[in-house]
């Protein structure tokens, strides 16, 4: 095996990110305790721009679910959700989050010294990712006696047509009326346009940052992306997110100019398809680093790389971006998307994560991995695991399989 003597070059912008994240959660905590301010919960590709324009501070429970996984505490909480009737193979983000709420615990208490997730005044979901969010948000709506509003767009789309966009735009317009009626507010349309423009700008910058990994050596990896994607999810529509990504992009471009690779002596370039294995991020990152292998691109990090907003109707842009995301598309679109990504990033092989509790974001179950392997003569490895639930992941078996996969790449090259 390769020596581990090489050192990782830290991304300097991460210092700024820590401050941004602390400010974000402290602000949420303050808003939840202020009778003159209101908090909304929203799914990660939901109508957060509208909520922000109405003056809500926006919290994203999926981020909390990922945090519970990354902190390796999900096994303490999942049984609590199962105990009140949730399935053991239901979304482990949902089960972890509900279980933590039942226990009255959260990593946010330790990290930021706050009580935990803010109490919601309203919860807004979109089923463009999965239907589980509807049940997840309904639980917390009942628990907190808060309004729950949902947007259910068409799914499994191939070509996205104007009629699809018009339909979802109508759902967003209805959502606005629901908020106005429930909270006696009126939407500031000028503010919404400004927020959407900022949201689009951060998303565009994020895509450019991810695309810097086309360079050889790659200045950034999938593992870095999992850290630095936070602003484009949690702070969409803010100037702070735009400024952060401008800083990060400048740093990535300097790395390219100086041939500074995220993985020194880069030998292999892989693609990660599917969800992260949050409890094993560090171990997996170190394994690939030791193997001189960069995960150059992923479907997951690109989920927040939207098309630019060029002005005009902000609801049409929101509708279009919310249904164009990878998870909401049909098999043909997904396969063509992956083919394009493999070519653009000069991928040597692909890893598909079969996430047991996330069938919506798992694409290895119906032959896609084999079809891509056959069509491209591209080595593909399928690993079993989960977002948060460690019962479904074997560290020893997975690491052995990864080592064998890299040996396969070496044999092909020689």
N, C-alpha and C positions, 0 to 999 in steps of 0.2 A: 504494500500500500504506500501511497505518497507520503512524504514527510509533512508534519504539521508545523514546520518551522516558519513558514511564510506568515506574514502578519496582515491582518485586515486593515484597510484604510478607512477610517471612520468618516461618515458624512457629516460635515460641520454644521449644516443646516438643522441637524437634529436637536441641537441645543435650543434653537429658536422654537422648534416644534414642541418641546417640553413645556415651554412658557405658554405657548398658544393653548395647549391642551389644558393646562392648569387654569388659565383664565376662563376657558370655555366652561369647565365644570363648576368653578366657583361662581360664575355668573348664573348658571342654571340653579344652583343651590340658593343663591340670593333671591332669584326671581320666585322660586317656589315658596319662600318665606315672606314675600312682600305682597300684601293684599291688593296692591295697585298694579301688580304685574301678573301675567298668565303664562302657563307652560303648555306646550303641545308636544305630544309624542307622534313620531312619524316614521314610516318605513323608509329604508335607505334610498329608494328611487320613487318615493312618494311625493306629494304636492307640498314640499317644504317651502318652496319660494312663496306660495300663497300664504302659508302660515306666518312666515316672516313678515310679509307685507302687511298682515293684519296686526302685527306687533307682538306675536307670541315668541317666546324663547323656545327653541326646538330641540328636543332630545330624541335620540335614535336608539331604541332598545336592542336592535341587532348588534350595535357596537358593544353594548353591555354584555350580551350573550357571548360575543367573541372574547371579551375581556375575561369573563368567567372561565372560558376554555383555556386561554393563554396563561392564566394564573393557576391552572390545574386544580380548580376547586369545584368544577362541575359535578364530579362524582359525589360530592357532599349534598348537592341540591337536587339533582335529577330524581332520586328516589322520592323526594317530597312531592314533586309534581305527579309522579306515577301513583303515589299514595292517594291522591284525590281524583284519580281517574284518567290521567293522561297516559297515552300509550308509551311503552318503553322504547319503541322505535319511532316515535314522533320526533319532530325537529328538536335537536338537542340545544339549540339556541333558546327555543321557547321553554323547554323543560327546565333548563338551567336557570333562566331568568325568573320563571314562576317559582321554582323551588327556593331561590335566593330570597325572593320577596316573602315567601311563607316563613323563612327562617329569620327575616329581618336583618339580613347581612348583605354586604356588597364590598368588593375590592376598592370601591371609591372611598370607603371610610378610611382605609389604611393609606391609600395613595394621596388623597387630597384633603383628608380630614373633614369630609362632609357626611351627611347622614346616609347618602346613597342616591339612587335615581330620584329625580324630582317628582313630586306628586303631579299628575296631569290634570289639566282643566278640560282638555279635549284630546282624543286620539284619532289619527287619520292614517289609514292604510291604503295601499294599492296591492291588488293581487297579481300584478305583473310579474312578480317573482314566484309566488306560491300562495296557496289558499290558507296555509297555516297561520299567516299573519292575522287573518280575520279572527281566528279562535284565540290567538295570543292576545290581541288588543281587546277582544271582548271580555276576557278574564279581568284585565286591569281596569276596563271601563266599569264593570260591575263592582270591582273591589273599591274603586275610588269614587263611585257615583258620578262618573264623567261621561260626556257625550262621546260616542264612537261613530265616525263617518268613514265609509269605505268607497273606493273606486275600483270597479271590476272591469278592466278592459278586455278586449278579445285577446286570446292567447294562441301560442303555437303558430305564429304568423310566418308566412313566406315573404312575399312582397308586401310592404306596408303601403296601402293606398290612401288616397285623400279621404275616402269614406271611413276608414279606420280612424284617421286623425280627427275628422269631424265628430265622430261618435264619442271619442274620449274627451275631446274639447267640451262637448256637452256635459259629460260627467263632471269635469272640472268646474264648469259654470254652475252646475247644480250644487257642488260642494261649497262654492263661494256663497251662494244664497243660504245654505244651511248654516254656515258660520255667522253670516250677517244676522240671520233670524235668532239663532241661539244666544249670541253674545251682544246683540244690539250694536254691531259695528258696521262700518262701511269700508269697503276695500278702496285703498288708494291705488288707482291703476298706474299712475306715474311711478309710484314707489315700486309696484310689481315689475314694471318694465326695467327699472334700474337694477332691481335684485336679480332678475332673470339674466340681464346682461353680465352682471358680476358672476353669477353661477356659471354661465357659459364660458366666460373668460377663464375661470379657475379650471373648468373641465378641459378646455382646449390646451391650456398650459400643462395639465396633467398628462394628456395624451402625448404632447411633444416630449415631456420628460420620459415617459415610458418608451417612446421611440428612439431615445438616445441609446438604448440597448442594442440597436441595429449595429452600432459601431463595434469594432473588434480591437482591443478587448472592450467588453461592455462595462460602462461606468456604474451600472446599477443592476440589481437582481430582483427577482420576485420577492425575496425575503425583505429587501429594503422597501419594496413597494408596499408590503403589508403594513409597514410602519408609517410611511409617508403619505399613504392614501387618506389618512384621517381628516385633513382639512376639506378635501373635495366631497367627503360624506357629511361630516358634522358641521362644517362652516360654509356650505354652499350659499352663495348670495352675499358673501361678506368681502370687504376689501382686504381683510386680513388673510384670507385664503389666497387671493390673487397675489398679494405681495410675497407670501411665503413661497408660492410656486415659482415666482420670478427669481427669488433667491436660489431656490433649489436647482432650477434650470441653468442658471449662471454657473453654479458649481459643477453640474454635470458636463457642461460644455468645456469648462476648464480641464476637467478630467480627460475628456476626449482629446483635447489639444495636447495634453502631456502624456497621453497613452497610459493613463492610470486606470487599471481595471479593478472592478469590484472583487474579482477573483484573480489574484496575480498568477501569471503563467497559465492563463485560461486555455484549456484543452478541448472542452466539450460544451456545446450549447443545447440546452434542453428547453422544452415547453411544458408548463404545468397547466393541465386542464382540470377544472373542478375547484372545489372549496379547499382552503387551507386546513391542515390538521393542527388546529391552534395549540393544543397541549404539547406538541412535538416540534414546534417551529425552530427552537434553538438547536435541537439535536439534528434535525434534517438539514438546517442551514450549515451546521458545522460539518456534517457528513459530505455534502456536495462541495463545500469549500476545500476539504481535505482531498477530494477526488479531482480537484482543478476543474470543476464543472459549474457553469453558471446557468441558472434558470433565467434565461434571457427574456422570456415573455410568458404571459398567462392570460387566460380568459377572465379570471376573477378581477385582477387589477384594472383591466380594460372596461369593466362594467360601468365605470363612471367617466368614460371618455366619450362625451356626447358631441353631436354635431354643433357647429357654432350657431349662435343666435345673431341674426343680422338686422334686428329691429322688427317692427311690425307687431303682429298679434302674439303676446307672450304666452297665452294659453295654447295656441297652436304649437308653439315650440315645445312647451311642457308635455303636451299630448304626444307629439311625435317622438320625443326622446324617451318617454316612459314606455312606449311599446316597441321601440326599435332595439332595445337591449337584448343581448345574446340569449338570456334565459327565456325570453318570451317568444323565441323564433322556432321555426320548424326544423326538422332534421337536415333537410337539404341546405338551408341557409347556414346552419351551424357548421356543417361539414365544409362548405365553401369558405366560411370565415376562417376555420382552422387551417385549411390548405393555404390560404393567403398569408396567414400569420407565420406558418412554418417556412414559407418561401422568403418573406420579408426579413425575418430574423435569422436566416441561415441555420435552421434547427437541425441538429444531428439525431434527435430522438425525442419522444414525447412521453410524459407520465400522466396517466389518467388516475384521478383519485375517486375511487368508488366509496362515496360517503354514505354510510348506512342509513342515517336519519335524514338525509337530504336528497331524495330522488329527483327533485326538480333541478338541482344543479349538479347532477351526476350524468355523464354522457357515455359511460362505458358498458351499459347494461343491454343495449339493443344492437350491438354489432358495429358501432361507429369506430371503435379503436381498431378492430380487425379490418374494416373497409379502408381506413387510412393507411394501415400497415401494408395492405395489398396494393393500393393505388400508387403509393409513393415509394414503396420498398423502404419504409421508414421504421426503425425499431420503436416499439411501443411497449411500455410497462404499465400494467394496471396494479395499483396498490389498494388494499382494503383499509378502511379507517373511518373517521368521522370528524365532524367539526369540533365537538367538545367531548363526546363520550368515549373515554379511553378503553371501554370494554371491546371495542371493535378494531383496535389497532395493536399489532404486535411489533414492538420496537425491534426485537432480534430478527424476526422474519423479514421485516421491511428493509432493514439495513443490509441484510444479506442479499436480498433481491436487487437492491440498488447497486451494490458492488458488482454483482453478476451482470447487471445491465451495462455498466460502464465497461466491464471486460468484453462484453459483446461488441460494443462500439469500437474498442481497441482492435478486436479481431477483424472487424469489417474494414477498418482503416489500413491495417497491415496487409 
